[in-house]
Amino acid sequence: MGSVLAMKQRSDKLYRWVLTAIAAAIDQGRHPVGTRLPGKRGLAEAFAVSRPTVRDVMVAPELRGLVVRRLRV
């Protein structure tokens, strides 16, 4: 049970770390308004985390109004 808790805590730390880094990049203008963020695969590679972690992170900025999800055309 202890290892499950440790994995959950590590996952939460990764989630917060990636979320903070993406929000900072947007705030600092590295991803200007109207531009596309890298895809899940690119972000996962950049942060050395899994794509599911990136997917979960991308919901938070969307809710905070930092990003808008749009369909590709």
N, C-alpha and C positions, 0 to 999 in steps of 0.2 A: 504494500500500500504506500509505503514511503517513497518508492521510486516513481509511482504514478503522480504523487503530489509534486515531487521534484520536477518531473517532466512538464506538468501543468504550469508551475511557476516559471520554468524556462520559456515555455511557449508564450506566457503572458508578457515576459520581459522582451522577447523578440518582437511581439506584436506592438508593444508600446514604442520600442526603439525604431522600428520601421515606420510606424505612424508619425512619430516625431520628425524623423528624417525627411519624409515626403512633405509634411506640412512646412518644414523649414525651407525646403527647396522651392516650394511654391511662394512662400512669404519673401524669400530672397530674390525672386525673379528668375531663378534658373529654369522654371517652367512658367513662362508668362501666360497671362490670361488668353484663352483661345487656342493655345497649343495643346497637343496631345501628350499625355504622359506615356512613358514606355509601357509596353504590354506587361502582362503578369510574368511571362517568362523572363523578360529583360530585367524587371524589378527583382524577381527572385534571384537571378544570377548576380545582380549588382549588390544585393544585401546578403547573399549566401543563405537564403531561407527557402522554404518550400513554396510552391505556387499556392497551395491552400492558405498558407499564412498571408501571402500577399492579397489573395482574394478577400480574406476576412478583414484585412487592414483597409482595403479600398472602400468598404462600406462605411467606415467611420468618417473619412473626409467628406464623402458624399453627404452624409447626414449633417456634418458641420458646415456644409456649403462651400467647401474648398474645391470640390470637383463636381462636374456634371457628367453623368454617364450618357453617352450617345451611341446609337447604332452606327456601324460602319456602312458607308455607301460606296 
